Amino acid sequence: MARLRLQCAGGNVLVTDADTVLQLRREHRVVGSLEGSHPANPLQNHYFGLPLVLLPEEAALLAELGAIEIVGDPFAWPATDRERLRFDLYKDLHGRGFHITHGIKFGGDYLLYPGEPLRHHSSHVVTLVDHALRITPRELVTVGRVCTAVKKVRLLSAWDPNTRQFTHITLNWSGM
């Protein structure tokens, strides 16, 4: 497969072609986020169109796999230790077969989908935490409460420097 040329503008990697969007979804489970408005109805904010903006994690993974070439503005992600950790977590979860989107809507880092997001609801809200951090019971309730309300499982993920892999803990409340 030939490498796709994607444009980087303002630090965002953009996909402007619908066929490329479909190819990235089908071949790489890359979802991105549609950000463009429709010319016929530019003031509505329910349905968006092209361009598709890739998460930095998606763009970095595709570049690492050799599937894309990023042109235009420089794309230097990950640059910080936290970004490298997020990228490693993204690769870990992507390698497990999940479709992944941004999780800010539910107070997390990522949302995990067991299949194509157009056909499946997200099942988990992922939060990257520090492995050495002590979490209080109150904090556990706080991070679990939103997920309970929206019928998702909270996944707390931490890089364990001793085992050199991620440790994942799920939180799920149920009625008694």
C-alpha positions in Angstrom: 0.0 0.0 0.0 1.3 3.5 -0.9 1.8 5.9 1.9 -1.0 8.5 2.1 0.1 12.2 2.2 -1.8 14.0 4.9 -1.6 17.7 5.6 -0.5 19.2 9.0 -1.8 22.6 9.7 -1.6 24.4 13.1 -0.4 21.2 14.7 -3.4 19.1 13.5 -3.2 16.4 10.9 -6.1 16.7 8.5 -7.8 14.3 6.1 -9.7 16.1 3.4 -10.7 13.2 1.1 -13.7 10.9 2.0 -12.1 7.9 0.4 -9.0 8.3 2.6 -11.2 8.6 5.7 -12.8 5.3 4.8 -9.5 3.7 4.1 -8.0 4.8 7.5 -11.1 3.5 9.3 -11.2 0.1 7.5 -7.5 -0.7 7.4 -6.2 0.9 10.6 -9.2 1.5 12.9 -8.5 5.2 12.9 -11.6 7.3 13.7 -10.5 10.9 14.0 -13.1 13.7 14.4 -15.0 15.5 11.7 -14.6 19.2 12.2 -15.9 20.9 9.0 -19.3 22.6 8.5 -21.7 21.9 5.7 -21.8 24.7 3.1 -25.6 24.5 2.9 -26.1 24.9 6.6 -22.9 26.3 8.2 -24.5 27.5 11.5 -25.8 24.1 12.6 -23.6 22.2 15.1 -25.0 18.7 15.1 -23.5 17.2 11.9 -20.0 17.9 10.8 -18.1 17.1 7.6 -14.6 17.1 6.2 -11.9 17.7 7.1 -11.3 14.9 9.5 -8.8 15.8 12.3 -6.8 13.0 13.6 -5.9 12.6 17.2 -2.1 13.2 17.6 -1.9 9.6 18.7 -3.6 8.4 15.5 -1.3 10.5 13.3 1.8 9.3 15.2 0.8 5.7 15.0 0.1 5.9 11.2 3.4 7.6 10.7 5.2 5.0 12.8 3.5 2.2 10.7 4.6 3.9 7.5 1.0 4.3 6.4 1.1 8.1 6.1 3.5 10.9 5.3 2.8 14.2 7.1 3.4 17.3 5.0 3.0 21.0 5.6 3.6 22.3 9.2 6.0 20.2 11.3 4.4 17.5 13.3 6.4 16.7 16.4 4.3 14.5 18.6 4.9 13.1 21.1 7.3 15.7 22.5 6.8 15.4 26.3 7.1 12.5 28.7 3.3 12.7 29.3 2.6 12.6 25.5 5.0 9.6 25.1 3.1 7.8 27.9 -0.3 8.6 26.2 1.1 7.4 22.9 2.3 4.1 24.4 -1.1 3.7 26.1 -2.9 4.4 22.8 -0.7 1.8 21.0 -1.4 -0.7 23.8 -5.2 -0.3 23.5 -5.1 -0.1 19.7 -3.1 -3.3 19.6 -5.8 -5.0 21.6 -8.2 -4.4 18.7 -10.2 -1.4 20.1 -11.4 1.5 18.1 -10.4 4.6 20.1 -11.7 8.2 20.2 -11.0 11.1 22.5 -12.6 10.7 26.0 -13.0 14.2 27.1 -16.8 14.1 26.9 -16.9 11.6 29.8 -13.9 13.0 31.7 -11.3 10.5 30.4 -8.4 10.3 28.1 -10.0 7.9 25.6 -13.2 6.1 24.8 -12.9 2.5 23.7 -15.3 0.9 21.2 -15.4 -2.9 20.7 -16.1 -2.4 17.0 -16.8 0.2 14.4 -18.0 3.3 16.3 -20.8 3.9 13.9 -22.2 0.5 14.9 -21.2 0.2 18.5 -21.4 2.3 21.6 -18.3 2.9 23.6 -17.8 0.4 26.4 -15.0 2.0 28.4 -13.7 5.4 29.5 -9.9 5.2 29.8 -8.0 7.4 32.3 -4.2 7.4 32.4 -3.0 7.6 36.0 0.4 7.7 37.6 1.4 4.2 38.8 2.7 5.6 42.1 -0.4 7.7 42.8 -2.5 6.7 45.7 -6.2 7.0 44.9 -8.6 7.8 47.7 -12.0 6.1 47.9 -13.6 9.5 47.2 -11.6 9.8 44.0 -12.7 6.3 43.0 -16.3 7.2 43.4 -15.8 10.4 41.5 -14.2 8.8 38.4 -16.7 5.9 38.5 -19.9 8.0 38.9 -20.0 9.5 35.4 -19.4 6.1 33.9 -22.2 4.5 35.9 -24.6 7.2 34.7 -23.7 6.6 31.0 -23.4 2.8 31.3 -19.6 2.5 30.6 -16.8 0.9 32.5 -14.0 3.1 33.8 -10.5 1.8 32.9 -7.7 3.2 35.0 -4.4 2.6 33.2 -0.9 3.1 34.6 2.6 2.4 33.2 4.3 0.0 35.6 8.1 0.7 35.4 8.9 -2.6 37.1 7.1 -4.8 34.6 7.5 -2.3 31.7 3.9 -2.7 30.7 0.5 -1.1 31.4 -1.6 -2.2 34.3 -5.3 -1.8 33.7 -7.9 -1.7 36.4 -11.7 -1.5 35.7 -14.3 0.1 37.8 -17.9 -0.8 37.4 -20.8 -0.1 39.8 -24.0 -2.1 39.7 -27.3 -1.9 41.6 -27.6 -4.1 44.7 
